[in-house]
Amino acid sequence: MSDRILNIENLKVSFDTYAGEVQAVRGVSFYVDRGETLAIVGESGCGKSVTVQTIMKLIPMPPGRLKEGLIEYCGRNIASFSDKKMESLRGKEMSMIFQDPMTSLNPTMRVGRQILEGLKKHNKVIKNEAEKQIIKILKDVGIPNPDKNMLRYPHMFSGGMRQRVMISIALACNPKILFADEPTTALDVTTQAQILELMNDLKEKLGTSIVLITHDLGIVARMADRVAVMYAGKIVETGSTNDIFYSPKHPYTVGLLKSLPKVDAAKHKPLEIIPGTPSSLIDPPQGCAFAPRCKYSMNICRRAEPPESKIKEGHFSSCWLLDDRAPKVEFIKEGI
C-alpha cells in the first residue's frame, strides 16, 4: 500500500471580482505522506488557506473557480467530486481545524451535540453509544468532567477549551488527514503549547497526517516534518524542516527566518523586515513575484519565472540564483 495520502499537482484557483480576476493559487504542487506533518508558511494573502479549503471543496464557486489541477486523495482524483461525494469524505476521511473556534462553533448548540453530528452521519452510532464516544473524545483532548461539559455551550468555555472542542469535532471520526488552519491563533503561550502537544499526541496515536498552516515559525520547528514556503500563490521552496531552517535557498525564505526575534540580539537592534509589499494577484508580475522586494533581483527575475531547482532529494527551490550562470550569493552557499 502506498504511503501517499494526498498529492496536489498544478492547482490553480481564482476569484472573479468586480476589480478583476484574483489569481489566488497559481500552480501549487505538493504531497503529504501517511503520518507526517507538512507546514505551509507565508505572509497573509499568499494563498495558504485557499489551497486547503479548495482541497476540501469549501470554497464557494462562484465567486471561486478551480481552473486547473489534480487533487489526488488516496489514489482518487477528487477535483471533480460533487458536493454529495465530498460530504462522504469531509469529517470522516479529512477534517479541518479553523482559525477561530468562537466563529466556527455553533453558538446555539451544546458542544456534545456538535460532536454528535459527525458521529451520526459517518459512523451511524445509536444515542447511548454516541454519548460514551463523545465523553471519550472530550477526555482525549483534555477537557475535564466531559460528561458535564458536553452539555455546555461554546461561550461557556475559554479560548483554549473551545479550540479543544474544535479538535474533538475534527478528530471524532478518526480522519486520515487533518488540515489545521492557524489552530493556535489568539491563544496565550501556555495554551498554545498544550494544543500543539495535544495535536502531536493524537497524531502519534491515530497515525493522522497533518497539513499545518501558520505564520509562527516556532510552531513549524516544533511540529513539522516538511515545510512548503508559499508566496503570491506559488510554493517557492519546499524541503525538510532542517533544510528550510538551516539551509534555505530562496531569498523569501531567508527573509522570513531573519525577521524572527533573536534572544541573543543586541538590545536596541531593530527587527529585520522584508521591504515592500506583496504583488497584486489581480495582475501578477510576469517573472518572479518576489523580485520587486528582493535585494538579489536580476533582470531575468522580472522577465521570466524561475524554474524549480533540485538542491538535494526532497529539497527544491524556485529561484534564478540557483542557475549556474547567476552570481554566487552568500546565503545560498552557507544558509543564514
Secondary structure, DSSP 4 states (H G I P E B T S, - for coil): ---EEEEEEEEEEEEEETTEEEEEEEEEEEEEETT-EEEEE--TTSSHHHHHHHHTT-S-TTTEEEEEEEEEETTEE-TT--HHHHHTTBTTTEEEE-S-HHHHS-TTS-HHHHHHHHIIIII---HHHHHHHHHHHHHHTT-SSHHHHTTS-GGGS-HHHHHHHHHHHHHTT--SEEEEESTTTT--HHHHHHHHHHHHHHHHHH--EEEEEES-HHHHHHH-SEEEEEETTEEEEEEEHHHHHHS--SHHHHHHHHTS--TTS-TTPPPP---S-PPPSSS--SS-TTGGG-TT--HHHHHSPPPEEEEETTEEEE-GGGSTTSPP-HHHHH--
